[in-house]
Amino acid sequence: MPIPDVSVILPCAGFGTRFGAPYSKELHCLAPGITVLDHSLKAVVELAESGLNVRLVVVFGTHKLDTVSYLARYAGILQMVFVYQDESLAPDLGGAIRSALPMTQGPVALVLPDIVVSGVGCAGVLLAALRQTGPTGWSVVAAEERNPHTLQQMGALALVEADGVLTVEAAADKPADPSGFNAFWGMVAVTEEEAHRLPDVVRKEADSPLAGAIALMVDGIVNYNTAAG
């Protein structure tokens, strides 16, 4: 198997209880033959189209074999590795990331299968994020948000600007108190040296490694956590 230039973690082991459909939420149809997952992976496909060898590490459970089958359409584009989520590492998103990390090489991007980045600024944004991790080794693809309820459901960020560069001053995953936050992330990019800290991005009890990360803004980020979108 060729050594990848970049690895992308795609956690697909969740049960999607809030989605409330008899199929995996990432397979929700948005247009004929096009699912939420296809839109989520658009930025990953762009990485491959730029000439990079992209390894997609898919974390799944036995209830997600429909998603595994669907991903066959990307076999000629991405180098795909499938990993069962190790429940002993925790059954949550942090555990999924930890299950995937041993299979990654090079810089790593975290892409969620039910999060779609869209609108102005989205073309090539993941590639830009991987190239602009800055002095901390981290960058995020983010959208501005002021709605407290939305911030409580997402990876909230407090962004500040200096000399035309946006950086993360503070970050919290699904904060109980969203005051002080003005954006949320849709994708995360990290250098190979810092990738071991990626699970801490989604751990409430950990200090977020996103502090100091460079933020690249897009017009919209949609979280498809309900059948209504």
C-alpha positions as CSV (number, residue, x, y, z in Angstrom):
1,M,0.0,0.0,0.0
2,P,1.5,3.4,-1.0
3,I,2.5,5.7,1.8
4,P,-0.1,8.5,2.0
5,D,0.6,12.1,1.7
6,V,-2.3,12.9,4.1
7,S,-4.7,10.8,6.1
8,V,-8.4,11.7,6.7
9,I,-10.3,10.2,9.7
10,L,-14.0,9.6,8.9
11,P,-15.9,8.4,12.0
12,C,-19.0,6.5,11.0
13,A,-19.6,4.3,14.0
14,G,-22.3,6.5,15.6
15,F,-25.9,5.3,15.9
16,G,-27.6,8.6,14.8
17,T,-30.4,8.3,17.4
18,R,-31.4,12.0,16.9
19,F,-31.6,11.5,13.1
20,G,-34.5,9.0,13.6
21,A,-34.4,7.3,10.2
22,P,-34.1,3.5,9.5
23,Y,-30.8,4.1,7.6
24,S,-27.5,5.7,8.4
25,K,-27.8,9.5,8.5
26,E,-24.8,10.0,6.2
27,L,-26.7,8.1,3.5
28,H,-29.6,10.6,3.6
29,C,-30.3,11.5,0.0
30,L,-30.0,15.2,-0.9
31,A,-30.4,14.8,-4.7
32,P,-30.7,11.8,-7.0
33,G,-27.7,9.6,-6.4
34,I,-26.1,12.1,-4.0
35,T,-26.0,11.7,-0.2
36,V,-24.9,13.7,2.7
37,L,-21.7,11.6,2.7
38,D,-20.9,12.5,-0.8
39,H,-21.1,16.2,0.1
40,S,-19.0,15.6,3.2
41,L,-16.3,13.9,1.2
42,K,-16.2,16.5,-1.5
43,A,-13.3,18.3,0.2
44,V,-11.4,15.0,0.6
45,V,-11.9,14.2,-3.1
46,E,-10.4,17.6,-3.8
47,L,-7.3,16.6,-2.0
48,A,-6.9,13.6,-4.3
49,E,-7.6,15.7,-7.4
50,S,-4.8,18.0,-6.3
51,G,-2.4,15.1,-6.7
52,L,-2.1,14.0,-3.1
53,N,-2.2,10.3,-2.1
54,V,-5.1,10.4,0.4
55,R,-5.7,7.6,2.9
56,L,-9.3,7.6,4.2
57,V,-9.5,5.8,7.6
58,V,-13.2,4.9,8.1
59,V,-14.2,4.0,11.6
60,F,-17.4,1.9,11.7
61,G,-19.4,-0.7,13.6
62,T,-21.4,-3.7,12.6
63,H,-24.5,-1.6,12.2
64,K,-22.8,0.5,9.5
65,L,-22.2,-2.0,6.8
66,D,-24.5,0.0,4.5
67,T,-22.0,2.9,4.7
68,V,-19.1,0.6,4.1
69,S,-20.8,-0.7,1.0
70,Y,-21.6,2.8,-0.2
71,L,-18.0,3.9,0.1
72,A,-17.0,1.4,-2.6
73,R,-17.7,4.2,-5.2
74,Y,-14.6,6.0,-3.9
75,A,-12.2,3.0,-4.2
76,G,-10.5,4.4,-7.3
77,I,-10.0,7.8,-5.8
78,L,-9.0,7.3,-2.2
79,Q,-6.9,4.7,-0.4
80,M,-9.5,3.4,2.1
81,V,-8.8,1.6,5.3
82,F,-11.7,0.3,7.5
83,V,-11.3,0.0,11.2
84,Y,-13.9,-1.3,13.7
85,Q,-14.3,1.2,16.6
86,D,-12.6,-0.2,19.7
87,E,-15.2,0.1,22.4
88,S,-12.6,-0.2,25.1
89,L,-11.2,3.2,24.0
90,A,-14.7,4.7,24.6
91,P,-17.8,4.4,22.5
92,D,-17.9,8.1,21.6
93,L,-16.3,10.3,18.9
94,G,-13.1,10.5,20.9
95,G,-12.9,6.7,20.9
96,A,-13.5,6.6,17.2
97,I,-10.6,9.0,16.6
98,R,-8.3,7.0,18.8
99,S,-9.3,3.8,16.9
100,A,-8.3,5.4,13.7
101,L,-5.0,7.1,14.6
102,P,-2.8,4.0,14.4
103,M,-3.7,3.7,10.7
104,T,-2.8,7.3,9.9
105,Q,0.4,8.6,8.3
106,G,1.4,12.2,7.5
107,P,-0.8,15.2,8.4
108,V,-4.3,14.3,9.5
109,A,-7.7,15.8,8.8
110,L,-10.9,15.1,10.8
111,V,-14.0,15.0,8.6
112,L,-17.4,14.1,10.0
113,P,-19.8,12.2,7.7
114,D,-22.8,14.3,8.7
115,I,-21.2,17.7,8.4
116,V,-21.3,19.5,5.1
117,V,-19.2,22.6,4.3
118,S,-20.7,24.8,1.7
119,G,-20.9,28.2,0.2
120,V,-18.3,30.9,-0.3
121,G,-14.8,29.8,0.6
122,C,-15.4,26.0,0.5
123,A,-13.5,25.2,-2.7
124,G,-10.1,23.8,-1.8
125,V,-10.6,24.8,1.9
126,L,-9.4,21.5,3.4
127,L,-6.2,21.6,1.3
128,A,-5.6,25.1,2.4
129,A,-6.2,24.1,6.0
130,L,-3.6,21.3,5.8
131,R,-1.1,23.7,4.3
132,Q,-1.8,26.5,6.9
133,T,-1.5,24.8,10.2
134,G,0.7,27.5,11.5
135,P,3.1,27.5,14.5
136,T,0.8,25.4,16.7
137,G,0.4,22.6,14.1
138,W,-3.4,23.0,13.9
139,S,-6.0,24.7,11.7
140,V,-9.8,24.6,11.4
141,V,-12.4,25.1,8.8
142,A,-15.0,27.2,10.5
143,A,-18.2,29.2,10.0
144,E,-19.4,32.3,12.0
145,E,-22.2,31.6,14.4
146,R,-23.9,33.6,17.1
147,N,-26.9,31.4,17.9
148,P,-26.3,30.0,21.4
149,H,-28.3,26.8,20.8
150,T,-26.3,26.0,17.7
151,L,-23.0,26.7,19.5
152,Q,-24.1,24.3,22.3
153,Q,-24.4,21.5,19.7
154,M,-21.1,22.0,17.9
155,G,-17.4,22.4,18.4
156,A,-17.6,26.1,19.5
157,L,-14.8,28.5,18.8
158,A,-13.8,32.0,20.0
159,L,-12.0,33.6,17.0
160,V,-9.9,36.6,17.0
161,E,-8.2,38.5,14.1
162,A,-4.7,40.0,14.1
163,D,-2.9,41.3,11.0
164,G,-5.6,39.8,8.8
165,V,-5.2,36.2,10.2
166,L,-8.0,34.6,12.2
167,T,-6.9,32.3,15.0
168,V,-8.7,30.3,17.7
169,E,-8.5,32.0,21.1
170,A,-10.6,29.4,22.9
171,A,-12.5,26.2,21.9
172,A,-15.0,23.9,23.6
173,D,-17.0,20.9,22.4
174,K,-20.7,21.4,22.9
175,P,-20.3,24.0,25.7
176,A,-23.0,24.4,28.3
177,D,-22.3,28.1,28.3
178,P,-21.8,29.3,24.8
179,S,-21.2,33.0,25.7
180,G,-17.9,34.3,24.3
181,F,-17.9,31.9,21.3
182,N,-18.6,33.3,17.8
183,A,-18.0,30.4,15.4
184,F,-17.8,26.6,15.2
185,W,-15.6,24.2,13.3
186,G,-16.6,21.8,10.5
187,M,-13.2,20.2,9.8
188,V,-9.9,20.0,11.7
189,A,-6.4,19.7,10.2
190,V,-3.3,18.8,12.2
191,T,0.3,18.0,11.6
192,E,1.6,14.4,12.0
193,E,3.5,15.5,15.1
194,E,0.4,16.9,16.8
195,A,-2.1,14.3,15.6
196,H,-2.0,12.2,18.8
197,R,-3.9,15.1,20.5
198,L,-6.8,15.0,18.0
199,P,-9.1,13.1,20.4
200,D,-8.8,16.0,22.9
201,V,-10.7,18.2,20.4
202,V,-13.9,16.4,21.3
203,R,-13.2,15.7,25.0
204,K,-15.0,18.0,27.4
205,E,-12.6,17.2,30.2
206,A,-9.5,18.0,28.2
207,D,-7.9,21.4,27.4
208,S,-8.6,21.9,23.7
209,P,-5.5,21.7,21.5
210,L,-7.3,24.1,19.0
211,A,-6.2,27.2,21.0
212,G,-4.0,29.1,18.6
213,A,-5.1,27.2,15.5
214,I,-5.5,29.1,12.3
215,A,-9.1,29.4,11.2
216,L,-10.2,29.3,7.5
217,M,-13.7,30.6,7.1
218,V,-16.5,29.3,4.9
219,D,-20.0,30.6,4.3
220,G,-21.9,27.7,5.8
221,I,-21.5,24.5,7.7
222,V,-24.6,22.2,7.9
223,N,-24.9,19.5,10.6
224,Y,-27.3,16.8,9.3
225,N,-28.2,15.4,12.8
226,T,-31.9,15.2,12.1
227,A,-33.9,13.9,9.1
228,A,-35.0,17.5,8.5
229,G,-31.4,18.5,8.1
